[in-house]
Amino acid sequence: MEEFLNKYCYLVIDSRGKYFYYTCALITNVSETHISFKDITKNGEIFSYRKSDIAEIKLSNKKAK
């Protein structure tokens, strides 16, 4: 997942059967177990999830404002 570092991505997170969607997430850190990102669509809030919770990740076609 290091290839997504410092890029805007579309993410789908499956956290215990509850899905979270992020359409313009700037990936800020990728560790061995977690991924952290700034969600541009939610006032720049920072989120961090386990890599195992990522159901889908791909480059986003959305751009930050």
Order of alpha helices (4+ residues) and beta strands (2+ residues): beta-beta-beta-beta-beta
